[in-house]
Amino acid sequence: MTGSTAPDRAYIDTLKRHFGDLRDGTHGGARQRGEKEELFEAAAKLLDPHARMVLTELDHGMLLDSGRVEANGPRRTSDGGMAATWALTWPEQQKAGIRPVSLIAHYGAGFHHPHLRGATVSEWPLNVFTDEQARGEIPMMRAIAAGDLHNLVFQRDYRIVPAIVGDV
């Protein structure tokens, strides 16, 4: 399936690829689990600079550069699937004992194909095969990261966000 290149329509193209794969019983043309895992590993590498950028933006804008972006993966998970994780930690979050803001690409052992999620926000199809498609996921990753931060504030309170403390 061909798609538009406009960033504001990237989510439409992602959904078309996702639903087409469901229809065809494939993931990016692959039918076997091993081939799908190779595509997942490539997708995680394509997402890496964009995921780091999104979390760095959130760190700068909301955490006053007090956070740290950490990444790992892709690696095998305990259920036999695969995952790649980008996490934004900061002192207030760690002190509160809550999860970091996260972007998680995962391909569960029983899944037909991979998905993208946050620590508290889930699931978005992960059908990324080119750098252009990875860049097209930036708005979705921003939404996931913002949703995670919002949900983490609900788990504790606004004081975990340095940009808000003292501004109220």
C-alpha positions in Angstrom: 0.0 0.0 0.0 1.3 3.4 -0.8 0.7 6.2 1.5 0.9 10.0 1.8 4.0 11.6 3.0 2.4 14.4 5.0 3.3 14.1 8.7 -0.3 15.0 9.7 -1.5 11.9 7.8 1.1 9.5 8.9 -1.3 7.9 11.4 -3.7 7.1 8.6 -0.9 5.3 6.7 0.1 3.4 9.9 -3.5 2.2 10.3 -3.7 1.2 6.7 -0.5 -0.8 7.0 -1.7 -2.4 10.3 -5.1 -3.3 9.0 -3.7 -4.6 5.7 -1.3 -6.8 7.6 -4.2 -8.2 9.7 -6.2 -8.8 6.5 -3.2 -10.5 4.8 -1.9 -12.4 7.8 1.5 -10.7 7.4 3.7 -8.0 8.9 5.5 -6.0 6.3 5.2 -8.9 3.9 6.6 -11.4 6.4 4.6 -14.5 7.5 7.1 -16.3 9.8 7.8 -15.2 13.3 11.6 -15.0 12.7 11.2 -12.7 9.8 8.7 -10.5 11.7 11.3 -10.3 14.6 13.9 -9.1 12.1 11.5 -6.4 11.0 10.8 -5.5 14.6 14.5 -5.1 15.4 14.9 -2.9 12.3 11.9 -0.8 13.3 13.3 -0.3 16.9 16.5 1.0 15.4 14.6 3.4 13.1 12.5 4.7 16.0 15.5 5.2 18.3 16.6 8.8 17.4 13.0 9.9 17.2 12.0 8.4 20.6 15.1 9.9 22.2 14.2 13.3 20.7 10.5 13.1 21.9 11.6 12.3 25.5 14.3 15.0 25.4 11.7 17.5 24.3 9.5 16.5 27.3 12.5 16.7 29.6 13.4 20.2 28.4 9.8 21.5 28.4 8.4 19.9 31.6 11.3 18.7 33.7 13.6 21.6 33.2 16.4 19.3 31.9 16.5 17.4 35.1 15.7 14.1 33.5 17.7 11.4 31.9 16.7 9.4 28.8 17.8 5.7 28.9 17.2 3.2 26.1 17.6 -0.6 25.8 16.7 -3.1 23.2 15.6 -4.7 21.2 15.9 -7.6 23.5 14.1 -10.8 24.4 11.3 -10.5 27.0 10.4 -13.1 29.7 7.4 -14.2 27.7 9.5 -15.0 24.6 8.6 -11.8 22.8 10.8 -8.8 22.1 10.9 -5.2 23.4 12.8 -2.0 23.0 12.3 0.7 25.7 13.1 4.4 25.9 12.5 5.8 29.4 12.7 9.3 30.8 13.5 9.3 34.5 13.9 12.3 36.8 14.5 12.9 40.5 10.9 13.6 41.5 9.6 10.6 39.7 12.2 8.4 41.3 11.4 9.8 44.7 7.7 9.2 44.2 8.4 5.6 43.3 6.4 5.7 40.1 7.4 4.4 36.6 9.2 6.7 34.2 7.6 8.2 31.1 8.2 5.5 28.6 8.0 4.6 24.9 7.9 0.9 24.5 8.1 -1.0 21.2 7.0 -4.6 21.9 6.3 -7.7 20.0 4.6 -10.1 22.5 5.1 -13.9 22.0 1.5 -14.4 21.0 1.1 -11.2 19.0 0.5 -11.1 15.2 2.8 -8.1 14.9 4.5 -5.4 17.1 2.9 -2.4 18.9 4.1 0.8 20.5 2.9 1.9 24.0 3.9 3.9 27.1 4.2 2.9 30.8 0.5 3.9 31.3 -0.7 4.4 27.7 -1.3 1.6 25.3 -1.5 0.3 22.3 -0.6 1.7 18.9 0.3 -0.4 15.9 4.0 -0.5 15.1 4.3 -1.0 11.4 7.5 0.9 10.6 9.8 -0.2 7.8 11.5 3.1 6.7 13.0 6.1 8.2 10.1 8.2 6.8 7.6 6.0 8.5 9.6 6.2 11.8 9.6 10.0 11.6 5.8 9.8 11.0 5.4 8.2 14.4 6.8 11.3 16.2 3.4 12.8 16.8 2.1 9.5 18.2 5.2 9.1 20.4 4.6 12.7 21.7 1.0 11.8 22.5 2.1 8.7 24.3 4.8 10.5 26.3 2.4 13.3 27.2 -0.3 10.9 28.2 2.2 9.0 30.4 3.3 12.2 32.2 -0.4 13.1 32.7 -1.2 9.7 34.1 1.8 9.8 36.4 0.7 13.1 37.8 -2.6 11.4 38.6 -0.7 8.6 40.4 0.9 11.2 42.6 0.4 15.0 42.0 1.6 17.9 40.0 4.8 18.3 42.1 6.5 15.6 40.2 6.7 18.1 37.2 9.5 20.7 37.9 8.1 23.2 35.3 4.9 23.5 37.3 6.2 23.7 40.8 6.4 27.4 41.8 4.5 28.5 38.7 1.1 27.9 40.1 
